Amino acid sequence: MACTLDQSQATGSITGVFGLAVSIGYQGNQFIPSTTGTLCRIDCTLRLVGSPTDAVSMKVYIDNGADQTGSLVATSTNTIPYTGLTTTLTTKTFTFTSGIVNAGTKYWWVVYRTGSNDGTNYYGAGYSSSNPYASGLRGRGALGAFTSYATDDMYFAQYSEPSAGGNLKSYNTNLMANIKTINTNPIANIKTLNTNTLI
């Protein structure tokens, strides 16, 4: 199946910082997929603040029902090293090879640094304060203890590989229709044969 765009929000020139301290360790946004499938990619914008020397990674969590991160769904297979970033917000891609996301369920994607927090050298991710994404909000802080910003949304694009369930259902439906046709035709032929015999 193809890695297909599902949810996105394409504005955000404000920098939301993370990696300064435990209380500002993560930055992220809620999203609600419209399609059930395997998570395969999430894009966001990142930048350097100061001169960090580690990297940025991403995790996806299910929402716990109170606008906080719940159980872990997936961790990106790649990181974005500091050498791939500048002090200007730039779109970067995180890839995933596992993690099922269900249509209509609320999730969080979050970015965090792979090294130790540093109050001088850290990272930023882009967001908009004009509430451009109706299906979620921005959060920052420690996992399970986010401060939520109802009118803010991070710049992001979420992709998944749609579940094969829909195709399987269609296949099974067509198969049953064919079996019904096959079963009906012999009965019709037997009925005709019996009628001719009586004649």
Secondary structure as UniProt FT lines:
FT   STRAND          4..9
FT   STRAND          14..18
FT   HELIX           22..24
FT   STRAND          26..31
FT   STRAND          37..49
FT   STRAND          55..63
FT   STRAND          69..75
FT   STRAND          80..81
FT   HELIX           82..84
FT   STRAND          90..95
FT   STRAND          100..101
FT   TURN            103..104
FT   STRAND          107..113
FT   STRAND          122..128
FT   TURN            134..135
FT   STRAND          138..142
FT   TURN            143..144
FT   STRAND          145..149
FT   TURN            150..151
FT   STRAND          153..154
FT   STRAND          156..162
FT   HELIX           165..198
//
